[in-house]
Structures are given as structure tokens and as C-alpha cells.
Amino acid sequence: MADLACNFAGIRSPNPFWVASGPPANSAYQSHRAFEAGWGGLVWKTIGTPIVNVSSRYSALDIGANRMVGFNNIELISDRSIDVNFREIAEVKKRWPHHAVIASLMTETREEWHDLVRRSVDAGADGIELNYGCPHGMCERGMGSAVGQQPEVAERITSWVMEVAKIPVIVKLTPNITDITAAARAARRAGANAISLINTINSITNVNLDTFVPEPMVAGMSSHGGYCGPAVKPIALNMVQSCAADPDVRLPISGIGGIATWRDAAEFIALGSGSVQVCTAIMHHGFRIVDDMIDGLNAYLDGKGMKNVNDLVGKAVGKVTTWEKLDLNYRRVARINHDTCIGCNLCYIACEDGAHQCIDLVSPDAHGIGLGPGRVPYKPVPKVREDDCVGCNLCSLVCPVDACITMVDLPATKSAMSWSEYQQKLARGEIEPIEPHG
Ligand SMILES: Cc1cc2nc3c(=O)[nH]c(=O)nc-3n(C[C@H](O)[C@H](O)[C@H](O)COP(=O)(O)O)c2cc1C
């Protein structure tokens, strides 16, 4: 069995799966339940001067039968007293000495930051996470994403924290910024030990078309919220990779955003995360989801012959490059398996109306195509004109049947050529312009 033990910037945990700062990490009671279920670490709900929350607080984007594809909240930091939070952190650490407990902090002045950092150390926290990401409520008071969006401010506050921190410090970044690497570099310049990302993304999930009030509704009004859950995973992966690939960042990354399964976690790890954090999926399904995450990651690492999580960290980072370095001569085309095709013709419509018009509807008899499941005799079937197919993937993405349309590599007929090489060769008159397919 692979070793899942994690040493993230000096913070040790039995596995890389941490509960993210949020409602599931609000109290000692929940921390005990999380660790009993198998979570390796937990980032406490952000501690600061206690706030007052509104009712209601959450809304969601459902797609068909899939509930909470995206999740939105207007909840602020902890509404419990600073004393209670630190007392409970100490209690949890006493009972779970080998699990990671990280204190998430947010406050304003240098003195207040020093005080919260010292109290985190005294409570026995294994690390500190600085919340520069909350995009609602706190930012209007100059905290949260108001800090994260100004790298020079984040750098100044982080250096205040580093003046007194005796335990590892993680800077949690906001995705509500044009260039996440600017914020990550500021964390490094200030001497932080690690970064975590992403916090939530500014959002309005829906509008009630009778009352014209978006959800969540508070006395007939709403407010911009923070978006998270499965819908944000691609944005988070993109930002994690950008930070992991930046030579001026070089900090351990705790990946967050839409993680619900071991696969999600493995993708974040492959793109450079040394640990992963989960909030929405726990709010949706409970702490027990970590069971599958542990089993799945173990089986995956074993299958790949990897001895520990570190063997996977960053494996995919170098597989992302800038567009102009991609090979213009590489070609792949769509192939339809007519034995499994159900004849819905979604691929045809998508290609015809929404893409590059390279699927024909043909008579099955004339093309020697047998009858697949659900198909009516003599009804035309989709067939790809491979010479014209641009390999855009759309037909395989819309096809409702698993693996019915696959994308296949065509044998290379020309050597690899990037956009910049193409421009140079064209300028030197060494090649003719490439004609678009189709
Ligand atoms: C209701 C709610 C409350 C949250 N509160 C905090 C918080 O107090 N501090 C913090 O750093 N992040 C907070 N977050 C953000 C999460 O820690 C996490 O960064 C974000 O939700 C993305 O992860 P997910 O897709 O797994 O939920 C909160 C998220 C939700 C949904």
C-alpha cells in the first residue's frame, strides 16, 4: 500500500485530505467527527472578532438532477468568540496529536495579527492560514479579498505575521484577481511557508423571477456571494497549475475548489498540490466521503507504482504550456462506434450547427453499417468525414453514450511545428500557409 502520510511545509498529517475552513470546521465537536471519519487535517473556521451572520445564507446552481453543482454563500468568518475557538483548538489537538489542526485567521491591525498568531501557537495549532479571500462582508471592512486583491497589502500583513509566527504560515489566496501568481509571489516575498487556493469566487447564482430577488434572500434583498463546489474546480486547477509552474513562487500549495472525489484530489496533486482541502462536498455528503478518497488514492498510487503522495505531486505541471508552443501538425479525429451508437444524432447537430460541419448523415446500408441499440432500420446514421474533421472534440463531448465517440490520433505525416516556428518558416518562404480543415 502506498504511504499517504503528508508533510506539508512542516505540517504533518496522516493523509493529504484536509477539511477546509468553513462550516464543517467550526467546532471541536465537528473536528472530532472529521478525524474519526479519517480526515488527515482541518483548517478551523476563520477566527477573528466575532461577526453576526444573516439568515438565509446559501444558494446553489442545480443542473438537471444534479444538485449543488455550484454553491454560493454569504456567510462571514466565525461568529463564536476568539476564546472559545482557541480553547477548542487546544482540546482537539490534545485528543488528536498526530492530525493537523490549522488556525485560519483574519483581523486588521499589526497588534491584532500578532495577538491571534501567538494565541494559535499557544493553543497548539500545527499551522496558521491567513484568510485573504472571503469575497463578501469582510472585504467591505478592508479584510478578506480586499487584502488578497492587493498583493502589496497582502505582503505587508504577511510580514507582520512572520514577525511572530513560530509555526508554518499558509497564505490563502482569492481567485477574484486577474493574475493569481502576483498574489502568490507576494506571499513568497513576505516569507510565508505555503499558499492555499482557491477561496470562493464572487457570484450571484439565480434570480427569483416573481420577486426579482436573487438567492439567498435576506428580508427582500440579496448580496454578492462566494461561489464554490464542483463548478469551480476547473478555475481552481488552472490557478494551482499557474502557481506551481511559476519559478518566482516555489511554495508548497494546498489545493482547494470543488474537490469531492479521490480523482479530483489526484488531479490537484498532479498539478502541484501537496495537500488538498474540501468544504462544499462535506456540506453536501458529510465527512464519510473521505473513506473513498483514501481508498481511491491508495489504489491509484499502487496501480501507478508510486510509493507515496510526493511521487504524484506536480506530475502534470509540465504538461501545460502556452498555446503558441503547441504542435500545429498534430491531428486527431473523431470515430463513431456504430455498434453502440443509439442514433440520437446529437453529434451531427452539434457538428453541423455548432462546429465545423464534418459529420454526414448516411444510409447505414450504403456504408455497410449494422443496426446499433435503439436505431431504426433505414434511418440515416452519423458518419465522420475524417479528412475534414478538425478534431475539436465537440461530438465526443455531447454524445450521451460512454466511449461511443472516441478521438483517435492520426499518424504523423509532418514533423512537429509550433506557431512561432510556423511564423518564421512562413516569413522565410519555406512553407505554404496551412489551409483550414474542412
Ligand atoms: C459556507 C462557507 C463558508 C466558508 N467560510 C470560510 C472561512 O471562514 N474561511 C475561509 O478561509 N474560507 C471559507 N470558505 C471557503 C472554503 O474554505 C473553500 O475555500 C471554498 O469553499 C472552495 O472549496 P470547495 O469547493 O471545496 O467548497 C467557506 C466556504 C463556504 C461554502
The ligand as a MOL file (V3000), in Angstrom:
LIG
                    3D

  0  0  0     0  0            999 V3000
M  V30 BEGIN CTAB
M  V30 COUNTS 31 33 0 0 0
M  V30 BEGIN ATOM
M  V30 1 C -20.4340 28.4120 3.7080 0
M  V30 2 C -18.9710 28.5910 3.5020 0
M  V30 3 C -18.2170 29.2550 4.4560 0
M  V30 4 C -16.8460 29.4400 4.2670 0
M  V30 5 N -16.1140 30.0590 5.2370 0
M  V30 6 C -14.7780 30.2130 5.0740 0
M  V30 7 C -13.9870 30.7760 6.1060 0
M  V30 8 O -14.4590 31.1100 7.1800 0
M  V30 9 N -12.6680 30.9470 5.8650 0
M  V30 10 C -12.0670 30.5600 4.6880 0
M  V30 11 O -10.8520 30.7290 4.5330 0
M  V30 12 N -12.8150 30.0020 3.7180 0
M  V30 13 C -14.1290 29.8060 3.8740 0
M  V30 14 N -14.8600 29.2010 2.8900 0
M  V30 15 C -14.2070 28.8220 1.6290 0
M  V30 16 C -13.7280 27.3600 1.6360 0
M  V30 17 O -12.7690 27.1160 2.6190 0
M  V30 18 C -13.1370 26.9750 0.2640 0
M  V30 19 O -12.0180 27.7780 0.0030 0
M  V30 20 C -14.1280 27.1350 -0.8920 0
M  V30 21 O -15.4240 26.8140 -0.4730 0
M  V30 22 C -13.7600 26.2470 -2.0900 0
M  V30 23 O -13.7320 24.8850 -1.7460 0
M  V30 24 P -14.9760 23.8740 -2.0150 0
M  V30 25 O -15.3040 23.9540 -3.4670 0
M  V30 26 O -14.4630 22.5210 -1.5710 0
M  V30 27 O -16.0890 24.3640 -1.1490 0
M  V30 28 C -16.2300 28.9810 3.0800 0
M  V30 29 C -16.9960 28.2980 2.1380 0
M  V30 30 C -18.3460 28.0890 2.3410 0
M  V30 31 C -19.1250 27.3310 1.3230 0
M  V30 END ATOM
M  V30 BEGIN BOND
M  V30 1 1 1 2
M  V30 2 1 2 3
M  V30 3 2 2 30
M  V30 4 2 3 4
M  V30 5 1 4 5
M  V30 6 1 4 28
M  V30 7 2 5 6
M  V30 8 1 6 7
M  V30 9 1 6 13
M  V30 10 2 7 8
M  V30 11 1 7 9
M  V30 12 1 9 10
M  V30 13 2 10 11
M  V30 14 1 10 12
M  V30 15 2 12 13
M  V30 16 1 13 14
M  V30 17 1 14 15
M  V30 18 1 14 28
M  V30 19 1 15 16
M  V30 20 1 16 17
M  V30 21 1 16 18
M  V30 22 1 18 19
M  V30 23 1 18 20
M  V30 24 1 20 21
M  V30 25 1 20 22
M  V30 26 1 22 23
M  V30 27 1 23 24
M  V30 28 2 24 25
M  V30 29 1 24 26
M  V30 30 1 24 27
M  V30 31 2 28 29
M  V30 32 1 29 30
M  V30 33 1 30 31
M  V30 END BOND
M  V30 END CTAB
M  END
